[in-house]
Amino acid sequence: MATPGTTTPGPTSRTDRLLGGIERVGNKIPEPFVLFVGLFTVLAVVSTGMAMAGVQAQIEGTEEPTVVRGFFTVEGLRWFATTLVDNFVGFPPLGTVVVILLAVGIAQSSGLLSTLIKKSFAGAPSWALPYAVALVGTIGSVMADSVMIVLPPLAAMVFAAAGRHPVAGLLGAFAAAGAGYSTSMVVTSLDALFAGITSAVTESLPDPGTPVTPVSNWYFNIASSLVLTVVCGLLITKVLEPRLARLDVPRHQTESEDGDTLGAVEDVDDLTIDATARRGLRLAGLAALVTAVALALLTVLPGAPLRNETGGYLPESPLLDSVVFIVVAMLAVPGLVYGFTTGTFSSVKDVPRAMADAVKDMSSFIVLAFVLGQFIALFNWSGVGTWLAVTGASALSSLNFTGFGAVLAFILLCSLLNLFIVSGSSMWTIMGAVFVPLFALLGYEPGFTQAAFRIGDSATQILTPLNPYLVIVLAMLRRYEPRAGFGTLISRFLPFTICFWLAWAVVLTIWFNAGLPFGPGQYARLE
């Protein structure tokens, strides 16, 4: 008899063989820091060779060609030695992500975010639970990666309390949070991160188009979140839950030989919201309302400081440049009120501790940002990115592959690479450096290219063993199915990936063909 929590060898299925191949290939890819050090080195060598060969690119509409400059030259080494710090400090996502995460740290450490998740489930009828879980999952990226740890066990307990299959809640919540990670109805640190990388790439473009900000994809994200919520809810109800019943998956957590429940960390009672938490939510809601009114007064009144010189908001205005400030205010103020009301913050000293914990959690990103900043800076300075864009655009034009089909092919490529490069910032740094200029030459706004990338960046990340949170959800699943493995997860998540990809691509197609704005002042085509 197998020991609970372990797997026993069985017939190898096609899924298992495919999974094993992905895992073997993926394990050969180095860590992001090492990967980008290697890419920087390759770029340095290639740029030097191209410079020696006199390679240049002529961008349509410009008088002078862009001449490729080499890293291993007097000019290149002088550039690198004098701009090393600027390349790092000037890496656009660095400041915005740090500042937003400081506010997220306050809201999360105070308990406000987790209590809001519980509140969103309270009183929901049994039939609506899959859709509530899906909606919270897509919005939950405001909590960054922690949503993939916090939400699934809560959803499992809510499903169990409502008489539904807890595993459906567990896996459905992870699918919504993981496959829908790049979309949210609220602005998150990911929006700031992507916008910063895109802005860094556009600095080298002769026509950078509409400035890319954290809200450049906001309208598209709202629509995508709603569509994916419905799709995810239907998949949980019509596909996942019936399949769990057919497979006779246990509804209760498995007990080990000593009588302890495997990995049990919470009970259904943990979902209750006590009187103190309810009072904290009320006051936090009032604080959020007061903050929103104050921000509105800074925006809508005649001569308000967040209007532009003409009294409007588009295409540029202090309002669009204040997105990070607005997000911080709407997270930090209610978080502070909730923390001091409920006692999770007992003194002012607890606030900087919460902010410090948030920075600790992103220390690896700060280290990675150092090499990402150097890579993007060299890509722009050397002119290799411009040459690739011009060459690629010419190749696509010669093949008559410049329409929306090229965009869909780009999304598919991102989806495949996402199986091996699970870091969104890493992959967008690579893909954005090439495809933002390429699509710009084909007449597409950088903000639109970023919106297309979001689909490929999210849909397949719940399928790859390289996603560290897949290991965590597997451990949660083994509380119910001790013999479950990665193949179990892949088979149950595959319908979510396929349907999310297709539904999201349909939303993009509608947005593109209807000429709808992806965000304030942000459209698909360059004017």
N, C-alpha and C positions, 0 to 999 in steps of 0.2 A: 504494500500500500504506500502511495506517495505521501510524503510529508506535506501538510498544508502549507501553501505559499511557494511551492516549487512546481516545476513543470516536468513532465515525463516525456521521453522521446516518442515520437509517433511518425506516421507517414509524412513525408515532406510534400507540401502542397506547392502549387505554382506561386501563391502569395508568399509563402515562406522563402522560396528560392529567390523571388524578386526582392523581397525584403533583405535577405542575406547579401545579395549582390549590391544593393544600395548601401547597406551598412559597410561592406568591405571597401567600396569605392570612396564613400564618405569619410571613412576613418583615415584615408590616405591624405585628405585635405588638411593642411596644417591649421593651427589656431589663427584667428583673424589677424592678430598682431604680426605673427610670423609670415602669414600670407601676404600682408601688405608691405612688409619689409622686402619680401621677394619680388613683389610686383614693382615696387619703387626701383629696386636694383635693375630689373629687366628694362623698365622704362628709361632709366638712366643710360644703359648701354645702347638701347635701340635709338634713343634720341641723338646720341653721339654719332652713331653710324649714319643716321639719316642726315644729320647736319654735315658730316663729311662728304656725303653724296650730293649735297645741295638740294635736298628735297624741299619743295614749297607747295603751297596750296592757294589757289585763287578763288576767293569767295565772291559770288555774284553780287555786284553792287558796290564793290570796293575797288579802289584804284591800285593799291599796292598789294602784292601777294604776301601771304603769311609764310615766312621762312622758318623752317624747323631749326631750333637751337639745341645744342648738345649739352648734356650735363657735365661730361668729363672734358670740359674746355675751360680756358681761363675765365671766360664770362660766366659759365655755368657754376663752377666752384665758388666764384666770388658771390654770385647770386645766392647760393645755398648757405654759405657761411654768414651772410649778412641778413638773411630773412628767416632763419630757422625758428626764432622765437615768434616772429610775426606770423609765420605760416601756422603755428600752433594756436596762438592766442586769437588770431584772426579767423580761425576755422568757425564759420557762422553758427553751426548747431551748438557749439560748446557752451556759450553763454546762455542761450535761450533755454536749452535743456536743463542746465544746472538750476537756473532761476525757477523754472516751473516745478522741478522736482523738489525744491525746497518747500514750496507751497503744498505739493502732494504729500510730503513728509508730515506736515502739520495736520492735514485732513485725515491722513491714514493713521498716524500714531494716536490721534485723539479718539479714534474709534468711529468717526463720522461716516467714512466710506463703507465700512463693513455693516454698520447699523442701517445705512440707506439700502444696502443690498437685501438685508432681512426684511426691511419695511416694504420693499417693492414686491415681496412675495406674500405679505400678510393679507389675508382676506381674499386672495385670488381664487376663483373657482377652479375645481380640478381640471376642467377642460382647457383653461387658459394658462395653466402652469408652463407647458412647453414654450408658449410664446413669451411669457414673462421671463423665463430663463434665457431665451434667445435674445430678447431685448437688452436685459442686464448684461449678457455676455458681450454684445457688440459695444455697448456704452462703457463697459467695464475697463476698456483699455486706458481710461483716465487714471487707473491704478497701476498702469504699466504692466509688467510681466506678472505681478502678484495676483492679478485677476485669475490667472490659470491655476493658481494654487488655492485661492480663497473660495471661488465660486463653485467648483464641482462638488465638494463635499456638502456644502450648504444646499445646493440643488438636489442632491441625493436625499438628504433628510427631509426636505420639503415634499418631494415626490412620495417618500415613504409615509409621511404623516397624512398625505391626501389619499393614500391607498393605491398609489401608482407605483410602477417599478422604479426603485431607487437608482438602478444602474442606468436607466434611460435619462434620469436627471443628471447623473454624474457625467456620462459621455456626451449628452446633448449640450451641457453647459461648457464643457471643454471645447467641443466643436465650434460653438458660437464664439467663444472667447479667442480661440486659436485661429480658425479659418476666417473669422471676421475681424481680426485684430487691427487691420489697417483702416477700418472705417468706424466712425463714431459720430453721434449727433452732437457731441460736445467736443470742443477743441482740446487736444491732448498734447503731451510732450512729443509724441511721435510726429504730429503735424509740424511742430517747430523743428524737429530733427530733419525731416525730409525737406522742408522748405529751405533750411539753412544749406543743406548739401546742394540743392538745386540752384540756389542763389550763387553759391560759390562757383558752380560750373558756368553759369550764364555770364560771369564777369568777362570771359574771353570771347563772347559772341558780339559781332558787330551790331546785331539787333537783338537785345536780350528779351524783347517782348514785355508783357505786363509783369511788373515786379511780383515775385513769388513770396507769399507770406503764409503764416500758419493757417489762414482762413481761405487760401486759394482754392481748396477742394471742398470747402464746407458744405455747399449746397448739394454737391454730388454725394458727399458722405452721408448726409441726412437721408437722401433718397435710398442710397445703398443699404443703410442700416435698417430702414423699414422693410425693404424688399427681402433682405437676408433674414430678418426676424420672422417674417411669414414663412419663408422657405425652410428655415431651421425648425420652426414649430411644427410644420407639416411633416418633415422628415422624422422628428421625434415621435409624433403621433402615429403616422401611417407606415413608417418603415422600421425604425429602431425598436420601438416598444413591442410591436407584433413579433418581430424576429426574436427578441429576448424571450418572449412567451413560447415560441416554437422550440427554441433551444433549451427551454426549461432552466433558464439561469436563475439561481437562488435570489430571493428577495431579502434575505437576511445575511448579515455578515457572518463569516465562517469562524468557528471556534477552534483554537489550537488544542493540543493534547492536554495543556494545563488549564483549559477552560477560559482562557482570555480570548477576546475577540481580536482577530488579526488587524493590527494597525489602527484600531478604533481610537479616535482622539476626541470625538464630539458626540453628544447625544442630541435627541430631538429637542430637549429643553433648551439647548444652547441657542435655538432660533427665536426664543421669546425675547421680547423687548420690554424691560422693566420700566417702572414709572420714571426713574431718573433718566433713562435713555430717551423716553418719550418727551420728557420736558426739555432735554437737551436738543432733540430734533426740532421741537417747536421754536425754541429760541434761535437755533442755527438757521432755520427757515426764515425767521424774521430778520436775522442779520443779513442773510443772502438777499432778501427783498430790499432792505435799506441800502445795501451795497449796490444793487442793480439800479435803484432809483438815483443814487449819487452819480453813478457812471452815465446814466441816461442824461442827467442834467449837464454833464460835461460834454455831451454829444449833440443833443437836439435843440438846445436853446440858441437863439440868434447870437452869433459871435462866440459860440462855445469853443473852448480851446482845442477840442478834438476835430473840429471842422477844418477843411483846407482854406486857402486864401480866397477862393470864390464862394465859400459858404457851403460847399458840397462835401462828398465823401469819396468820389471816384474820379479818375482812376487811382489817385494817390491822396492820402490825407493822414493827419496824425492819428485818426481812429484806427486805420489799418496797421499803422506802425506801433499801436499800443495794445495789440492783441495779447502779448505776453503779460503785460501789466493787468489787463482785464481778467485773464485766466487766473493769475496769482491772487488777485483780490477776491474772486468768487470762490476760490478754494481755501485761502488762508483765513479770511474773516469768519466764515461759518465754522471752520475747523477750530479756531481759537475759542469761539463762543461755546461750541459743543464740549470741547475739552475741559474748560474751566467749570462748566455747568455740571458735567457728570463726574468730575473729579479725576479724570484720566490725566489732566494737567493740574497738579497740586500747587505749583508755583511757576513763576516766569522762567525759572531755570529749565523747566521741562521743555519749553518751546525750542530753544536752540539745540537741545539734545535730539529732539525729533527731527529737526532740520539736518543735523549732523548725521543721523542714521540714514537719512535719504541720500546724502552725499556719499556715505560709505558704500551704499548699495550700488552706486554708479561709478565707483572708483575704477573698475575695469574699463568702462566707457571712456573715462578721462585719459587713461593710458592709451587706449585704442585711438582716441581723437588726435593724439600727437602724431601718429604715423599716417592717419587718414588726411590730416591737414597737409603734411609734407607731400603725400601722393597727389592730391588734387592740385596743390600749388605747382608742382613740377609738370603735371599734365597740362595746366593752363599756360605756364611760362614757356615750356618747350615748343608749343604749337603742334605737338603730336595729336592732341585731341581734335584740333581744327582740321588737320590733314585726314584723320580717320573719318570725320564727319563729312567732309567734302567728297572723299573717295567713296564712302558708303552711300551717300545720297546719289552720286553719279551712277553707281552700280544699280541701285534700286530704280532710278529713272530709266536706265537702259533696258531694264527688265519690265518696265511699266508697272512696277510694284510700289507705288507711292501713295495709294489710297488707304482706306480704313483697314484693308486686309493686312497691310504692313504693321499696323498697330496691334491687331489681334495676334499676329505672329510674334511680335515683341512680347506680348503678355504671356504667350505660351512658353517662350524661351525663359522668361523670368520664373514661371511656375516650375520648369524643369530644374533650373539652377537653384531654386529655393529648397530642393531636396538635399542639396549639398552645402549651401551657404545659408544658414538659418538666421544669421544676423541681418536684419533689414537695413541697418545703416551701412554695413559692409557691402551688401549687394547693390544698394542704390548708389554708393560711391563708385563702384565699378561700372554699373549699367548706365548711370546718369552721365558719367564723364564722356561716354561714347554716344548714347542715344539722344540725350537732350540737344546737343549741337546737330546731330544727324537729322532729327525730326524738325528742328528749327529751320534747317535748310529746305526741308520739304514743306514748310509753311505751318508747322504746328507750334503752339505755345508751349514753353517749358512746363507751365503748370498743368497742362493737359497731359503731357508725357508722364509727369509725376502721378497723375490720377490713374493712368493706365497701369503704371508699375504697381500700384497698390494692390491690384487684383492678383497679379502673379506673386506678389510678396506674401500674401496671406493664405490663399486657398489651399496650397499643398503643404503648409508647414505642420499640419496635424498628422501627416503621413510619414515623416522622416524620423528615424531613430536618433538623428543628430539633434533633434529638438529636445533639450534637457527636461522639459516639462512633460514630454511623453512618458519618460521614465517615472515621473511622479504620479501621473494619472494611472499608469499601469499598476503601481503599488496600491493605489486606491481601489482599482478594479479587482485586484487579488484579494481584497477583503471579502468579496462576494464569490469570485471565481479563482481559487488558489492556483489553478493550472493555466490561467490566461497568460498569453505572451504577446509580443509585438504583432504577430500575425492576427491575433484576435482584435487588437485595436485597429489595424489597417483595414480589415474586412468591414468593420463597423463604421469607420470614419470615411471610407471611400465614397459612399453615396453623398456625404456632406461636401466633400471636396468637389466632386463632379457638378453637383447641383449649385453650389455656391459659385463656382467658376462660370457656369453657363448663365446663371441669373445675373451675376455682377456684370458679365460681358454684355448682356442684353441692356442693362441700365446704361452702360457706357455708350452702346450703339444708339440708343434713343436720345441720350444727351447730345451726342455728336451730330446726329442727323437733324435734330430739332433746333440746333444752334443755341441750346440753353447754357446759361452761365454755370461754370463749375464752382465758382465762389464769387465774391464781390469783384466785379470788373474782369473776371477771368473767363475767357472763352477758349474754344479749341484751336481756332486758327489765328495766326498772326495777322494783324491788320496791315 
